[in-house]
Amino acid sequence: TSDRFVREGWDMLIRSRAYILDELAYRHQVLQSSEDTALDSLRLEYQALATLQAEHFFAGTRDSRSEETLSRVRKELETVDRHLGRLSSKHRAIQGRHRLSEQIGFEEVVGSLPPSSALVGFVRFGNITSVEHLEPGQKKNTEWQSLPNVGIMTRPGKTEGAYAAYVVEGGTTDPKFVYLGSAKTIESEIATWKRGVESRGVKTLRPPGSKVRELIWDPIASSVRDADLIFLVPDGDINHVSFDALPVSEGEFLCETAPLIHYLSAERDLVTESETPSGRGLLVVGGPSFWTNTDDAPADGDDAPGETYRGLRARADVYPSSIEHRGGIFFNRLPFAEREAEAVAKLWKAYRKEPIVKLTGEKATEKQFKEHVKGSRVIHVATHAFFTGEASGPAARYQPFRLSGMAFAGANAPGAVSGASDGILYAEEVAVMDLSGVEWVVLSACETGIGAIETRQGVLGLRRAFKDAGANTLIMSLWRVADDATQEWMQELYRARLNGASTAEAIRQSNLTVLKARRASGESDHPFFWAGFVGTGDWD
C-alpha cells in the first residue's frame, strides 16, 4: 500500500539521519578521559592541535604561513585520529553501540512516541522539480528515479531542491508524506523572516513570517491537531526557525495557539536512552571580565554603543586600545549577564538544596569552568558566543567544531596565552568533555543553536558539541539576543522549571509570560525579545 511505501521511505531516512554526526560523537567519546596512559596522552595532543587549528580560523588570517600551519596541523590530527582508533579499548564498545543505533528505524521510533504526541521529520533534497511517493513499478517513465535514503520517487529538474515532511501521531503506524515546496522559495522566505526578527521591524516581520508559516507549518497542522506535544526534526534552513515565533493572525503567534513543540536532532533520539542525570548542583557563569587589564578596556559604556548583544559583533579598528591577537575581534561588556547569573543562583537556592558554583567577572575563566563542569546537574552560561563559519568558506564544512565557541574572562587580553585556557572555549573542546551526568545546559548567548548545516545531518556547532559531550538537554538561541531582554526571559525559564515544568513546558511558559508582560506594559511584542530560545534533547 502507499502507507507501507511511506513507512519504508521514512525508515530509510531515520536510519541515515545524523549518521555522520554520530560518527563524530563516537570519536569525541573516545577522546574523553581514560585510565589508558597512552590514550590519555593522545587525547591531550589531539585537544592541543584542535585548539591551535581553531585559533587560526578564528583569527581570520589567511597568509601563506598560516595556510602552511593549518595544513600541517590537519595532517597531525589525522595521524592522532588513527592512533586513537588503534589504542582505545573503549573504541570497540562504542562501535558496538553504533551498530545498535543503526537498528533503530520507523517501527522503533513510532513505538517510543509518548501518548498524545506527534512526530514531524522534515527533509531537504536537491535538484528536482517534482516529488511524490510511488508504488514500485507504478511509473515506468525513465525520467522518474528513486532518491537514495529518503524513499521517494523524483523527477530531475533545474530547481535548487525541495522540502517535504513525514508526519505521524502517537498511537498510530500510518505516517503521512507532505510535499512542502521549492527549497529556494522556502529558504528565501526564512532568510527574509529572520532578518525581520533581528531588525525588530513589524512590517518586515509579519508578512514573511506568515509566509514561512504557510510553507512549513500549515501543510502539516491538520495532521497534528490532536497532539499535545509535537516533536520536530528540522532539516536544512528549517533549523533556523523558532516555530513559536511564527505569526498566525494579526496580533497572535503560534505559541498562543499550537501544541507544545520540542526539537530533536534525529528521530532516533526518541528511542536512544539518555543516561539518567546523576549530577548535582548548579554551575552558573555570567558576565565575564573580558579585559583583564582595565587600562586596555574602553571607558564604561563606550564598548556597548546602543543595545548590547551577546555575540561577536564589534571589531578592533573601532577602538584604539583594542586587541590584535585574534584578527582584531573583541567582546563587549555584558552588564545584564552578571545580573542574570545572580538571579538564576538566587532562584536555585530558593528551590533546591544543592550546591551552587557561581563564576562571574574575573572568576569566570575558561579554566574554572572546565574544572567545575563535570558533575553538575545544570550548567548555565551567560556570555558572548560566536559562529564564524559564514566567513570561513570551506572550513565550515570540514572543521565545523572549530568555528563555534564562547568567550570567558580574559578573552580580550592583549597577548593572551594561546592554548587550553585562552579565554575562548571552542565547540571542539566542549565535545570531548564528559557531561554524561548533566541534565540541562543553558547557553544564554547569541546564536548558540547556529552552526554549519549539513542536509539530513543537522547543525554542527555548539549545540552538537554539548550533545556529543553527553548533556541530556540543551537550551540554545537561534538569533542574536539582547543582554537585558535575555536576563528577563531566563528568570522566567527557571521559575517554570524549578516549579516542575518539563523542558518544553518551561520554554513555552517563559515565552508566554514575557510576551504577555510586554503587552501589558505597552512594550513591543516582537518575537526578538521572547522567542529566540528553543530546547533540544530530552523533553521531560
C-alpha positions, -999 to +999 in steps of 0.1 A: +000+000+000+010+036-003+012+038+036+037+010+035+058+028+009+058+060+031+069+039+061+097+024+041+108+058+029+108+073+064+126+042+077+155+048+053+156+085+063+156+077+101+185+052+097+206+077+077+197+109+096+227+124+115+248+093+107+279+114+101+274+134+133+270+102+153+304+091+139+319+124+152+302+118+185+318+084+189+352+098+181+347+125+207+337+099+233+369+080+226+388+112+235+373+115+269+395+108+299+408+072+302+429+052+325+449+042+295+481+064+298+489+061+261+453+071+251+452+099+276+485+113+261+470+112+226+438+128+238+457+158+252+477+160+220+446+160+199+430+187+220+460+210+217+461+205+179+424+211+176+426+243+196+455+256+176+436+250+144+405+267+158+426+298+167+438+301+131+403+300+118+390+324+145+417+350+138+408+351+101+445+350+090+449+336+055+485+343+046+508+316+032+524+309+065+490+304+082+479+280+054+511+260+058+505+257+096+469+247+091+479+220+065+505+206+089+481+206+119+454+188+098+479+161+089+489+157+125+453+155+136+447+127+111+477+108+124+465+112+160+430+100+150+444+068+135+464+061+167+433+067+188+414+042+168+440+016+174+447+022+211+413+028+225+398-002+242+367+019+245+365+023+208+353-012+201+324-008+226+314+025+211+314+010+176+291-017+190+267+009+202+268+025+168+258-008+152+229-010+177+217+026+167+217+015+131+190-010+140+166+019+150+140+025+123+105+037+118+088+010+140+111+016+169+107+054+167+069+053+165+067+028+193+086+052+215+063+082+209+046+093+241+008+093+243-009+124+228+022+134+208+032+136+172+064+134+153+074+156+123+105+148+103+115+174+078+137+165+049+155+186+023+165+171-010+181+186-041+179+192-078+143+181-086+112+197-100+086+171-088+084+147-059+059+121-047+057+086-033+051+060-059+044+023-057+072+002-070+065-001-107+037+024-107+056+047-132+077+033-159+088+067-173+126+068-172+128+104-161+115+093-127+140+078-103+144+068-066+161+093-043+185+074-020+180+074+018+146+092+015+124+066-002+106+089-026+105+090-064+117+122-080+119+138-114+152+157-120+150+193-128+167+227-127+155+238-093+177+240-062+159+214-043+127+210-023+114+203+013+090+177+025+078+164+059+069+130+073+042+131+100+028+105+124+008+108+155+015+086+186-006+055+188-008+051+150+015+035+125+002+053+094+026+082+086+019+109+060+042+123+035+037+161+028+055+179+000+062+214+011+077+231-019+108+246-035+139+248-013+148+281-030+114+296-021+113+283+015+149+293+023+145+327+008+114+333+030+131+320+061+161+343+055+138+373+049+118+365+081+150+361+102+162+395+090+129+409+101+132+393+135+167+407+141+158+442+128+127+442+151+106+458+124+069+448+125+064+455+088+094+433+079+083+405+103+047+396+099+044+392+061+075+369+057+067+352+090+032+344+078+047+331+045+071+308+064+042+295+085+021+289+053+050+270+037+063+247+065+036+247+093+002+249+077+006+219+054+012+196+085-010+214+110-041+193+103-021+161+108-010+170+143-041+188+156-049+161+182-014+162+197-005+179+229+033+177+222+050+178+188+085+166+182+102+184+153+132+171+135+144+201+113+165+198+082+183+225+062+174+261+069+143+250+089+169+245+117+169+284+120+131+286+126+116+292+160+081+279+153+066+296+184+075+330+168+056+325+136+025+348+133-008+331+129-031+362+128-030+399+135-016+402+170-011+364+177+018+340+174+019+302+170+029+297+207-005+311+216-024+285+195-002+255+188+006+225+210+039+223+228+069+220+204+102+203+212+132+199+188+152+167+182+184+162+163+171+130+148+141+107+151+163+081+168+165+105+198+131+092+208+145+057+212+180+062+223+181+062+261+200+091+276+220+085+307+199+093+338+212+126+351+234+120+381+249+155+385+242+177+415+241+214+418+243+244+396+272+258+377+264+293+366+287+316+346+278+353+339+293+385+327+330+375+325+356+403+326+368+400+290+395+427+297+420+415+323+436+449+324+411+477+328+435+502+312+430+483+279+392+484+281+371+512+266+355+536+290+324+524+307+296+524+282+319+531+252+322+494+245+285+489+241+271+515+218+233+512+216+219+478+227+244+452+237+241+417+221+257+385+234+276+377+202+305+385+181+298+419+165+325+445+174+359+449+156+391+462+170+395+490+145+367+508+162+387+514+193+424+525+195+431+503+226+416+471+213+434+439+206+452+424+176+459+389+186+427+374+172+423+393+140+411+424+158+379+408+172+368+416+208+338+412+231+317+439+246+308+442+283+276+424+293+262+441+324+229+422+325+247+388+321+262+390+356+228+401+370+213+371+352+238+348+369+229+363+403+192+359+397+195+323+385+216+314+415+191+330+438+162+311+423+181+278+425+189+284+462+152+291+469+141+258+453+169+233+455+191+222+484+220+216+461+254+233+458+260+264+436+292+273+419+289+309+406+316+323+383+313+360+374+336+388+365+373+379+367+364+345+382+345+334+351+376+319+335+377+291+310+399+272+334+375+274+363+346+264+340+364+233+329+373+224+365+337+226+377+316+215+347+318+177+354+293+165+380+269+195+377+231+190+373+226+223+355+251+244+336+242+280+328+265+302+307+256+339+301+283+353+279+292+360+242+291+332+217+301+331+181+300+311+149+325+322+122+316+297+096+299+321+072+332+340+069+354+309+068+344+294+034+351+257+030+365+255+066+329+254+078+324+220+061+354+201+074+362+218+107+328+230+120+335+224+157+365+248+154+344+277+142+320+280+172+327+289+208+321+311+238+341+339+255+353+337+291+373+360+313+404+374+297+392+367+261+402+403+251+435+403+269+463+416+246+489+389+243+466+363+259+483+329+261+473+306+234+461+272+244+436+254+266+428+284+288+430+313+264+395+327+273+378+311+243+361+278+247+357+262+212+330+237+204+358+212+197+369+215+233+333+210+246+328+179+225+355+160+244+343+169+278+324+144+300+290+158+306+272+125+310+255+134+343+243+168+332+205+173+330+204+208+315+228+231+297+216+266+291+236+287+266+224+322+272+242+339+244+238+348+207+231+321+181+243+292+202+220+270+181+236+281+148+264+263+130+274+246+098+243+229+083+245+196+065+214+183+049+200+153+068+229+156+093+219+187+113+238+216+128+274+213+136+284+237+163+279+243+200+246+225+200+261+193+186+292+196+207+272+196+240+252+166+228+284+147+219+297+155+254+267+137+269+244+166+281+208+155+282+191+187+272+203+219+256+186+253+257+200+274+228+193+306+208+185+308+171+194+345+166+212+374+182+198+381+217+199+413+237+216+414+270+187+429+290+158+410+274+176+377+278+180+383+315+143+386+319+135+356+298+159+334+317+144+342+351+110+331+338+126+299+324+140+289+358+108+298+377+089+275+355+114+247+355+120+248+393+082+246+398+082+213+380+076+221+343+092+199+316+117+214+292+091+220+266+066+235+291+092+257+307+102+272+274+066+278+263+057+293+297+087+316+296+077+327+260+041+334+270+049+351+303+074+376+288+051+381+258+021+389+280+042+411+303+055+432+274+020+437+260+006+447+294+034+473+299+029+487+264+062+474+251+068+457+217+056+421+215+081+415+187+095+378+189+130+391+190+125+398+227+110+365+238+112+337+212+149+333+204+155+302+226+145+266+219+152+233+235+167+201+221+173+167+236+153+152+265+119+169+268+110+160+304 
